[in-house]
Amino acid sequence: MEELTLLILGAGWTATFLIPLLQSRNVPFAATTTSGHPVADVPTLSFKFDPSAPEHETLSAIAALPRARYVLVTFPLTGTGPSKLLIETYTATHRSGNNNAAGEKKKNSDIRFIQLGSSGIWQQQQQQNSCWITRHSPYATTNPRALAEDELRSLGGCVLNLAGLWGGGRTPRNWAGRVAPTKEAVREKRSLHLIHGDDVARVVVAVVDGGCGWEDDDKMWEVSGRGQRWLVTDGFVYDWWALLVGWADGGGGGDKEKEKGPGVVTSEQQRAGWVFELMREEGVRALPRSMEALGRCYDTREFWEAFGLVPLKGRVC
């Protein structure tokens, strides 16, 4: 069977953006879901990775997958063991011959793994002397997801730690009622970091392609892929208070209440009112607040600079 460029393990929300981009670039790919249902009008393979399953079941399930140059893991792996199990089993069952037709050894014929991770591994860490966090900043190494990601990196894989995912049916405005239901909840809201699904797709393709073309990606992978962890956002640090005030008109969806008559205050307006009360109480003169006041600010310039890209979907409104 001809080798694919990319195998997507777990074609969920991300795949609805990634698959159309791969199609537009004529990139050979396959995708899996637990039920084998279509995603973005593309059939998928039925596959479920269960690290606790009997060894023969895991071997059989992974062996049935097509061979690909890159394997993208979109579902979370946790703790030590699952990353190693997945990588070693897939590699053992899909290793192709290392010689070409002339009997010469292929260059960098290994299979490359990419894991989509969360920026949450930095959330509980205290940063010294700065509110800024980069991919090099200390993170919660005992976090179950961090353990799995570090294991994958130690085996030569690449981790993309993504901030808040939005796009399609995911709209930050719709989160307000859940994350800020009371004035005290609003008081605690500080920074928000986001990345749109269109840019997530471009990020994955950049790591796979390396900006060098699909046939010449070895050098870029060795420099910017193998063993790397990238922190990725759209380059903005959003102030929750500023967003809540900006959504006071209820436009664009959200949890806007139906009009009940003159003078009725909607939930959006109530949250905006809480923000202005808190501004007075905490001495905030205007929005957005300073980076220092927001407390945790992600600096993700390094990824975009390394791959020669800029986000296309920044500035959520």
C-alpha positions in Angstrom: 0.0 0.0 0.0 1.3 3.5 -0.9 2.4 5.5 2.1 0.2 8.4 3.1 1.5 11.8 4.1 -0.7 12.1 7.2 -2.8 9.8 9.3 -5.2 11.7 11.6 -6.0 9.6 14.7 -9.2 11.0 16.2 -10.9 13.1 13.5 -13.0 15.4 15.6 -13.4 19.2 15.7 -9.8 19.9 14.4 -10.3 17.6 11.4 -13.2 19.7 10.2 -10.7 22.4 9.4 -7.7 20.2 8.6 -9.3 17.9 6.1 -10.4 20.6 3.7 -6.9 22.2 3.8 -5.3 18.8 3.1 -7.7 18.3 0.2 -7.0 21.7 -1.3 -3.3 20.8 -1.3 -3.8 17.3 -2.7 -2.1 15.8 0.4 -2.6 12.0 0.7 -4.3 11.4 4.1 -6.6 9.1 6.1 -8.5 9.7 9.3 -10.0 7.7 12.1 -13.0 8.0 14.4 -14.3 5.6 17.0 -17.4 4.8 14.9 -16.0 5.3 11.4 -18.5 8.1 10.6 -17.7 10.7 7.9 -16.0 13.9 8.9 -16.0 16.9 6.6 -17.8 14.6 4.1 -14.8 12.2 4.1 -15.2 8.6 5.2 -13.1 7.6 8.2 -11.6 4.4 9.5 -13.0 2.9 12.8 -10.3 2.9 15.4 -10.1 3.4 19.2 -6.9 3.5 21.1 -7.3 1.9 24.5 -4.0 1.5 26.4 -5.6 -0.8 28.9 -6.8 -3.3 26.3 -5.2 -6.7 26.0 -1.9 -6.6 24.0 -3.2 -8.6 21.1 -6.2 -6.3 20.6 -4.0 -3.2 20.6 -1.6 -4.8 18.2 -4.4 -5.9 15.8 -6.1 -2.5 15.9 -3.0 -0.5 15.2 -1.7 -2.9 12.6 -4.9 -2.4 10.6 -4.2 1.3 10.2 -2.6 2.6 7.0 1.0 3.5 6.9 1.7 7.3 6.9 4.8 9.4 7.1 3.2 11.5 9.8 0.7 10.5 12.5 -1.3 13.2 14.2 -2.8 12.3 17.6 -5.6 14.6 18.3 -7.1 12.9 21.4 -5.3 13.4 24.8 -2.9 10.7 26.0 -2.3 10.7 29.8 0.4 9.5 32.1 3.5 7.5 31.1 3.1 4.4 28.9 0.4 5.3 26.3 2.6 7.4 24.0 5.3 4.7 24.1 2.8 2.0 23.4 1.2 3.8 20.5 4.5 4.8 18.9 6.3 1.6 19.3 3.4 -0.6 18.2 2.6 1.6 15.1 6.3 1.7 14.1 6.8 -2.0 14.5 3.7 -2.9 12.5 4.3 -0.3 9.8 8.0 -0.1 9.3 8.8 -0.3 5.6 12.0 -1.4 4.1 14.9 1.0 4.6 16.3 0.4 1.1 15.2 1.9 -2.2 15.1 0.2 -5.5 18.9 0.7 -5.9 19.6 -0.8 -2.6 20.5 2.5 -1.0 19.4 3.3 2.5 16.6 5.8 2.7 17.3 9.1 4.5 15.1 9.6 7.7 12.6 6.9 6.8 11.2 7.0 10.4 7.5 7.6 11.1 6.9 11.0 12.8 4.3 11.6 15.5 2.6 14.9 16.3 0.5 15.3 19.5 -2.1 18.0 20.0 -1.8 19.2 23.6 -3.2 21.9 25.8 -1.7 25.1 27.1 -3.3 24.2 30.5 0.0 22.6 31.6 1.3 26.2 32.3 -1.8 27.5 34.1 -0.9 26.5 37.7 2.8 27.3 37.5 4.1 30.4 39.1 6.4 32.4 36.8 9.1 34.4 38.4 9.6 38.1 37.7 7.3 38.1 34.6 3.8 37.5 33.5 5.0 36.2 30.2 5.0 32.5 29.4 6.8 30.9 26.4 7.3 27.3 25.4 10.4 27.3 27.4 8.7 28.4 30.7 8.3 25.9 33.6 5.2 23.8 33.4 3.5 21.2 35.5 5.7 18.2 34.7 3.5 15.9 36.8 0.3 16.9 34.9 -1.0 13.6 33.3 -1.0 15.2 29.9 2.4 16.7 30.3 3.8 13.2 31.3 2.4 11.7 28.1 3.6 14.6 26.0 7.1 14.4 27.4 7.2 10.7 26.8 6.2 11.3 23.1 8.9 14.0 22.8 11.5 11.7 24.2 10.7 9.2 21.5 11.2 11.9 18.8 7.7 13.2 18.5 6.5 16.8 18.4 3.8 18.4 20.7 1.7 21.4 19.7 0.2 22.9 22.9 -2.8 24.9 21.7 -4.7 27.6 23.5 -8.5 28.0 23.6 -9.9 26.4 20.4 -12.6 28.3 18.6 -14.3 28.4 15.2 -17.2 26.7 13.6 -19.7 26.0 16.4 -17.2 27.1 19.1 -17.7 30.7 19.9 -16.0 32.4 22.8 -19.1 34.7 23.3 -21.1 31.6 24.0 -18.8 30.7 26.9 -19.6 33.8 28.9 -22.7 32.5 30.7 -20.8 29.4 31.9 -17.5 31.0 33.0 -18.9 34.3 34.3 -22.3 33.6 35.8 -21.8 35.9 38.9 -20.0 39.1 39.7 -17.4 37.2 41.8 -16.7 34.9 38.9 -16.2 37.9 36.7 -13.8 39.3 39.3 -11.5 36.2 38.8 -11.5 36.3 35.0 -8.2 37.7 33.6 -6.4 36.6 30.5 -7.8 34.4 27.7 -5.8 32.9 24.8 -7.3 31.5 21.6 -6.5 29.8 18.3 -9.0 29.4 15.5 -9.5 26.1 13.8 -8.3 27.4 10.5 -5.0 28.3 12.0 -4.8 25.0 13.9 -5.0 23.3 10.5 -2.3 25.6 9.1 -0.1 24.9 12.1 -0.3 21.2 11.6 0.4 21.5 7.9 3.4 23.7 8.6 4.9 21.1 10.9 4.3 18.4 8.4 5.4 20.4 5.4 8.1 22.5 7.1 7.7 25.1 4.5 10.0 23.1 2.3 7.5 21.2 0.2 6.1 17.7 0.9 9.2 15.9 -0.6 11.8 17.9 1.3 10.8 18.1 4.9 13.7 16.2 6.6 15.8 19.2 7.6 12.9 21.2 9.0 11.6 18.3 11.0 15.0 17.7 12.6 15.3 21.3 13.6 11.7 22.2 14.5 9.8 19.0 14.8 11.7 16.2 16.5 11.4 16.4 20.3 10.0 19.9 20.2 7.2 21.4 22.2 5.4 24.5 20.7 3.0 26.8 22.4 0.5 28.2 19.9 -2.0 31.0 20.1 -3.2 33.6 17.6 -0.7 36.1 19.1 -3.3 38.0 21.2 -3.7 38.1 25.0 -7.4 38.8 25.5 -8.8 40.5 28.6 -12.0 38.8 29.7 -13.4 42.0 31.1 -12.9 43.8 27.8 -14.6 41.0 26.0 -17.6 40.9 28.3 -18.1 44.7 27.9 -17.6 44.3 24.1 -20.4 41.7 24.0 -22.9 43.8 25.9 -25.1 44.5 22.8 -25.7 40.7 22.5 -24.9 40.8 18.8 -23.4 37.8 17.1 -25.2 35.1 19.1 -24.1 34.2 22.6 -26.7 33.7 25.3 -28.7 36.8 24.5 -32.1 36.8 26.2 -35.2 37.5 24.1 -36.5 41.0 24.4 -39.0 41.2 27.3 -39.9 44.8 27.0 -38.4 48.3 27.5 -35.7 48.6 30.2 -35.0 44.9 30.5 -31.3 44.2 31.2 -30.0 41.3 29.3 -27.4 38.9 30.8 -24.7 40.4 28.6 -25.5 43.9 29.9 -25.5 42.6 33.4 -22.0 41.1 33.0 -20.8 44.3 31.5 -22.3 46.2 34.4 -20.4 43.9 36.8 -17.2 44.7 35.0 -17.6 48.5 35.4 -18.4 48.0 39.1 -15.2 46.0 39.5 -13.2 48.6 37.5 -14.3 51.1 40.1 -13.5 48.8 43.0 -10.1 47.8 41.8 -9.0 51.1 40.4 -8.9 50.0 36.7 -9.3 53.2 34.6 -9.9 51.6 31.2 -9.9 48.4 29.3 -8.1 46.3 28.4 -6.1 45.9 31.6 -2.3 45.8 31.5 -0.5 42.5 30.8 0.7 42.5 34.4 -2.9 42.8 35.7 -3.9 39.9 33.5 -1.3 37.7 35.2 -0.6 34.9 32.6 0.3 36.0 29.1 1.4 33.6 26.4 4.2 34.8 24.1 3.9 32.5 21.0 5.9 34.5 18.5 8.5 31.7 18.3 6.3 29.3 16.4 5.1 31.7 13.8 8.6 33.0 13.2 10.1 29.5 13.0 7.6 28.4 10.3 7.3 31.7 8.5 3.6 32.2 9.1 1.2 34.6 10.7 -2.3 33.8 12.1 -5.2 34.4 9.7 -7.9 34.4 12.3 -6.7 36.6 15.1 -8.7 39.2 17.0 -11.8 37.5 18.1 -14.9 39.8 18.5 
